[in-house]
């Protein structure tokens, strides 16, 4: 997951940075700094953010066949 995917996932869920911070158990500044590419979160914080988004129904799409990465709601 990169910073753009994090922002896009949060928008799909209609979550604020504060809501993502609470759901993932990381600080709001960690979310905010990551989303503006100010700093990369520690690996455990990045995993927590990703798991919170995935737990809310987000699927992260890898780059494939010349297309970039993306996010969408998980099927089912």
MMTF fields as JSON, N, C-alpha, C and O atoms, coordinates in Angstrom:
{
  "mmtfVersion": "1.0.0",
  "mmtfProducer": "UNKNOWN",
  "numBonds": 303,
  "numAtoms": 304,
  "numGroups": 76,
  "numChains": 1,
  "numModels": 1,
  "chainsPerModel": [1],
  "groupsPerChain": [76],
  "chainIdList": ["A"],
  "bondAtomList": [4, 2, 8, 6, 12, 10, 16, 14, 20, 18, 24, 22, 28, 26, 32, 30, 36, 34, 40, 38, 44, 42, 48, 46, 52, 50, 56, 54, 60, 58, 64, 62, 68, 66, 72, 70, 76, 74, 80, 78, 84, 82, 88, 86, 92, 90, 96, 94, 100, 98, 104, 102, 108, 106, 112, 110, 116, 114, 120, 118, 124, 122, 128, 126, 132, 130, 136, 134, 140, 138, 144, 142, 148, 146, 152, 150, 156, 154, 160, 158, 164, 162, 168, 166, 172, 170, 176, 174, 180, 178, 184, 182, 188, 186, 192, 190, 196, 194, 200, 198, 204, 202, 208, 206, 212, 210, 216, 214, 220, 218, 224, 222, 228, 226, 232, 230, 236, 234, 240, 238, 244, 242, 248, 246, 252, 250, 256, 254, 260, 258, 264, 262, 268, 266, 272, 270, 276, 274, 280, 278, 284, 282, 288, 286, 292, 290, 296, 294, 300, 298],
  "bondOrderList": [1, 1, 1, 1, 1, 1, 1, 1, 1, 1, 1, 1, 1, 1, 1, 1, 1, 1, 1, 1, 1, 1, 1, 1, 1, 1, 1, 1, 1, 1, 1, 1, 1, 1, 1, 1, 1, 1, 1, 1, 1, 1, 1, 1, 1, 1, 1, 1, 1, 1, 1, 1, 1, 1, 1, 1, 1, 1, 1, 1, 1, 1, 1, 1, 1, 1, 1, 1, 1, 1, 1, 1, 1, 1, 1],
  "groupList": [{"groupName": "UNK", "atomNameList": ["N", "CA", "C", "O"], "elementList": ["N", "C", "C", "O"], "formalChargeList": [0, 0, 0, 0], "bondAtomList": [1, 0, 2, 1, 3, 2], "bondOrderList": [1, 1, 2], "singleLetterCode": "X", "chemCompType": "L-PEPTIDE LINKING"}],
  "groupTypeList": [0, 0, 0, 0, 0, 0, 0, 0, 0, 0, 0, 0, 0, 0, 0, 0, 0, 0, 0, 0, 0, 0, 0, 0, 0, 0, 0, 0, 0, 0, 0, 0, 0, 0, 0, 0, 0, 0, 0, 0, 0, 0, 0, 0, 0, 0, 0, 0, 0, 0, 0, 0, 0, 0, 0, 0, 0, 0, 0, 0, 0, 0, 0, 0, 0, 0, 0, 0, 0, 0, 0, 0, 0, 0, 0, 0],
  "groupIdList": [1, 2, 3, 4, 5, 6, 7, 8, 9, 10, 11, 12, 13, 14, 15, 16, 17, 18, 19, 20, 21, 22, 23, 24, 25, 26, 27, 28, 29, 30, 31, 32, 33, 34, 35, 36, 37, 38, 39, 40, 41, 42, 43, 44, 45, 46, 47, 48, 49, 50, 51, 52, 53, 54, 55, 56, 57, 58, 59, 60, 61, 62, 63, 64, 65, 66, 67, 68, 69, 70, 71, 72, 73, 74, 75, 76],
  "secStructList": [7, 7, 2, 2, 2, 2, 2, 2, 2, 2, 2, 2, 2, 6, 7, 7, 2, 2, 2, 2, 2, 2, 2, 2, 6, 1, 7, 2, 2, 2, 2, 2, 2, 2, 2, 6, 6, 1, 7, 7, 7, 7, 2, 2, 2, 2, 2, 2, 2, 2, 2, 2, 2, 2, 2, 6, 6, 3, 3, 3, 3, 7, 7, 5, 6, 6, 5, 7, 7, 3, 3, 3, 3, 7, 7, 7],
  "xCoordList": [0.84, 0.0, 0.888, 1.825, 0.568, 1.3, 0.402, -0.76, 0.931, 0.182, -1.076, -2.107, -1.003, -2.173, -3.269, -4.449, -2.89, -3.873, -4.531, -5.73, -3.76, -4.303, -5.344, -6.441, -5.006, -5.951, -7.215, -8.328, -7.036, -8.183, -9.079, -10.304, -8.481, -9.254, -10.05, -11.216, -9.428, -10.104, -11.284, -12.335, -11.109, -12.197, -13.337, -14.504, -13.017, -14.072, -14.906, -16.125, -14.229, -14.912, -15.591, -16.36, -15.287, -15.786, -15.285, -16.011, -14.02, -13.368, -12.47, -11.84, -12.417, -11.43, -10.103, -10.029, -9.066, -7.78, -7.893, -7.271, -8.675, -8.871, -9.546, -9.149, -10.559, -11.251, -10.317, -10.366, -9.465, -8.495, -7.49, -7.121, -7.05, -6.098, -6.697, -6.023, -7.938, -8.604, -8.763, -8.478, -9.221, -9.445, -8.158, -8.171, -7.048, -5.774, -4.924, -3.962, -5.274, -4.49, -3.181, -2.272, -3.077, -1.88, -2.271, -3.46, -1.309, -1.62, -2.119, -1.804, -2.904, -3.394, -2.222, -2.259, -1.192, -0.034, 0.664, 1.207, 0.657, 1.244, 0.473, 1.071, -0.855, -1.695, -1.475, -1.241, -1.549, -1.409, -0.047, 0.03, 1.023, 2.374, 2.555, 3.207, 1.996, 2.088, 1.346, 1.861, 0.145, -0.66, -0.076, -0.393, 0.758, 1.401, 2.861, 3.635, 3.217, 4.577, 5.655, 6.787, 5.289, 6.275, 7.199, 8.401, 6.614, 7.432, 6.685, 5.455, 7.447, 6.899, 6.685, 7.592, 5.497, 5.277, 6.182, 6.662, 6.404, 7.113, 6.342, 5.129, 7.03, 6.349, 5.122, 4.113, 5.193, 4.03, 2.857, 1.704, 3.133, 2.061, 1.452, 0.237, 2.288, 1.795, 0.898, -0.149, 1.299, 0.487, -0.842, -1.884, -0.818, -2.043, -2.999, -4.206, -2.475, -3.305, -3.922, -5.12, -3.097, -3.579, -4.661, -5.693, -4.431, -5.409, -6.726, -7.795, -6.659, -7.886, -8.695, -9.915, -8.025, -8.722, -9.275, -10.405, -8.486, -8.953, -10.113, -11.054, -10.057, -11.13, -12.438, -13.518, -12.328, -13.513, -14.019, -14.986, -13.352, -13.847, -13.051, -13.515, -11.869, -11.042, -10.123, -9.575, -9.97, -9.016, -7.993, -8.359, -6.724, -5.642, -5.274, -5.05, -5.213, -4.929, -3.483, -3.053, -2.736, -1.351, -1.299, -2.275, -0.172, 0.038, 0.022, 0.569, -0.614, -0.75, -1.005, -1.801, -0.332, -0.541, -0.508, -1.366, 0.479, 0.644, -0.28, -0.252, -1.089, -1.985, -1.416, -0.765, -1.665, -1.131, -1.903, -2.886, -1.446, -2.088, -3.428, -3.703, -4.258, -5.551, -6.157, -5.534, -7.379, -8.156, -9.596, -10.043, -10.308, -11.741, -12.349, -11.652, -13.69, -14.355, -14.2, -14.312, -13.946, -13.794, -15.136, -16.188, -15.093, -16.315, -16.839, -16.08, -18.168, -18.799, -18.933, -19.45],
  "yCoordList": [-1.172, 0.0, 1.239, 1.357, 2.154, 3.416, 4.533, 4.294, 5.73, 6.84, 7.182, 7.506, 7.113, 7.398, 6.368, 6.716, 5.111, 4.071, 4.273, 4.041, 4.696, 4.954, 6.065, 5.923, 7.172, 8.284, 7.839, 8.145, 7.111, 6.667, 5.72, 5.82, 4.82, 3.87, 4.614, 4.302, 5.582, 6.351, 7.127, 7.233, 7.666, 8.39, 7.436, 7.774, 6.251, 5.272, 4.952, 4.803, 4.851, 4.524, 5.739, 5.605, 6.924, 8.18, 8.36, 8.821, 7.982, 8.114, 9.344, 9.671, 10.003, 11.067, 10.428, 9.231, 11.241, 10.731, 10.3, 9.32, 11.018, 10.659, 9.297, 8.477, 9.055, 7.763, 6.618, 5.554, 6.826, 5.793, 5.587, 4.452, 6.659, 6.546, 5.726, 4.87, 5.984, 5.241, 3.777, 2.887, 3.525, 2.146, 1.334, 0.123, 2.006, 1.293, 1.327, 0.568, 2.202, 2.301, 3.047, 2.878, 3.876, 4.703, 6.157, 6.472, 7.034, 8.448, 9.09, 8.64, 10.15, 10.882, 11.469, 11.52, 11.907, 12.485, 11.434, 11.767, 10.177, 9.107, 8.963, 8.86, 8.956, 8.856, 10.075, 9.935, 11.267, 12.506, 12.594, 12.921, 12.307, 12.378, 11.356, 11.648, 10.173, 9.144, 9.594, 9.455, 10.13, 10.508, 11.664, 11.8, 12.491, 13.579, 13.251, 14.123, 11.988, 11.515, 12.234, 12.387, 12.672, 13.317, 12.28, 12.506, 11.126, 10.035, 8.719, 8.677, 7.669, 6.304, 5.809, 5.896, 5.293, 4.77, 3.575, 2.907, 3.318, 2.091, 0.912, 1.002, -0.188, -1.348, -1.816, -2.178, -1.816, -2.266, -1.303, -1.734, -0.004, 0.974, 0.885, 1.002, 0.681, 0.526, -0.703, -0.66, -1.785, -3.007, -2.747, -3.217, -2.014, -1.71, -0.872, -1.11, 0.096, 0.932, 0.068, 0.146, -0.742, -1.606, -2.568, -2.739, -3.182, -4.127, -3.443, -4.021, -2.221, -1.484, -1.224, -1.385, -0.827, -0.561, -1.845, -1.869, -2.9, -4.181, -4.719, -5.293, -4.545, -4.995, -4.266, -4.779, -3.059, -2.266, -2.542, -1.928, -3.478, -3.885, -3.413, -3.528, -2.886, -2.388, -3.487, -4.275, -3.52, -4.423, -3.557, -2.611, -3.871, -3.141, -3.874, -5.085, -3.131, -3.718, -3.426, -2.273, -4.454, -4.249, -3.722, -3.82, -3.175, -2.776, -4.042, -5.074, -3.945, -5.133, -4.73, -3.831, -5.391, -5.196, -3.719, -3.248, -3.007, -1.607, -0.647, 0.556, -1.153, -0.302, -0.121, -1.016, 1.033, 1.328, 0.657, -0.048, 0.887, 0.343, 1.031, 2.081, 0.415, 1.007, 0.428, -0.366, 0.836, 0.298, 0.149, 0.83, -0.748, -0.921, -1.608, -2.112, -1.609, -2.402, -3.87, -4.261, -4.672, -6.114, -6.702, -6.294, -7.637, -8.315, -9.206, -9.792, -9.292, -10.221, -9.71, -10.398],
  "zCoordList": [0.0, 0.0, 0.0, 0.789, -0.903, -0.903, -0.372, -0.041, -0.295, 0.305, -0.493, 0.095, -1.812, -2.647, -2.429, -2.38, -2.299, -2.038, -0.672, -0.515, 0.29, 1.628, 1.558, 2.098, 0.894, 0.76, 0.032, 0.462, -1.079, -1.874, -1.077, -1.144, -0.339, 0.472, 1.533, 1.777, 2.152, 3.186, 2.605, 3.237, 1.404, 0.741, 0.4, 0.6, -0.11, -0.41, 0.833, 0.758, 1.961, 3.213, 3.863, 4.816, 3.323, 3.901, 5.328, 6.208, 5.532, 6.834, 6.845, 5.839, 7.956, 8.168, 8.556, 8.83, 8.575, 9.054, 10.508, 10.919, 11.276, 12.686, 12.806, 13.633, 11.986, 12.035, 11.66, 12.276, 10.655, 10.296, 11.417, 11.717, 12.031, 13.144, 14.287, 14.861, 14.608, 15.688, 15.302, 16.103, 14.071, 13.623, 13.578, 13.798, 13.293, 13.155, 14.414, 14.538, 15.349, 16.578, 16.43, 17.242, 15.394, 15.214, 15.418, 15.483, 15.52, 15.731, 14.431, 13.33, 14.598, 13.427, 12.651, 11.421, 13.347, 12.651, 11.788, 10.734, 12.216, 11.409, 10.104, 9.033, 10.193, 8.991, 8.1, 6.9, 8.684, 7.911, 7.225, 6.041, 7.96, 7.378, 6.266, 5.264, 6.423, 5.388, 4.132, 3.023, 4.301, 3.148, 2.344, 1.162, 2.943, 2.193, 1.868, 1.473, 2.042, 1.745, 2.548, 2.091, 3.751, 4.622, 5.237, 5.382, 5.601, 6.131, 5.983, 5.961, 5.883, 5.806, 7.237, 8.065, 7.529, 8.886, 9.182, 8.267, 10.456, 10.846, 10.265, 10.071, 9.988, 9.391, 10.171, 9.566, 11.512, 12.281, 12.162, 12.15, 12.074, 11.898, 10.502, 10.343, 9.498, 8.134, 8.037, 7.39, 8.67, 8.69, 9.393, 8.936, 10.485, 11.225, 10.382, 10.394, 9.658, 8.785, 7.684, 7.414, 7.064, 5.991, 6.499, 5.849, 7.635, 8.192, 8.54, 8.343, 9.055, 9.378, 8.113, 8.108, 7.053, 5.79, 5.182, 4.693, 5.214, 4.683, 5.518, 4.969, 6.809, 7.681, 7.431, 7.727, 6.88, 6.561, 5.144, 4.692, 4.443, 3.127, 1.93, 0.796, 2.16, 1.056, 0.541, 1.311, -0.769, -1.429, -2.148, -2.846, -1.982, -2.65, -3.925, -3.914, -5.03, -6.332, -6.726, -6.69, -7.1, -7.527, -8.963, -9.708, -9.329, -10.725, -11.578, -11.19, -12.747, -13.575, -15.021, -15.294, -15.931, -17.372, -17.77, -18.515, -17.269, -17.633, -16.902, -17.163, -15.999, -15.224, -13.826, -13.287, -13.253, -11.926, -10.81, -11.043, -9.614, -8.413, -8.202, -8.781, -7.358, -7.065, -5.813, -5.108, -5.548, -4.427, -4.891, -5.814, -4.237, -4.49, -3.284, -2.403, -3.275, -2.251, -2.589, -3.751, -1.592, -1.764, -2.194, -1.702, -3.091, -3.54, -2.432, -1.66, -2.379, -1.441, -0.126, 0.754]
}
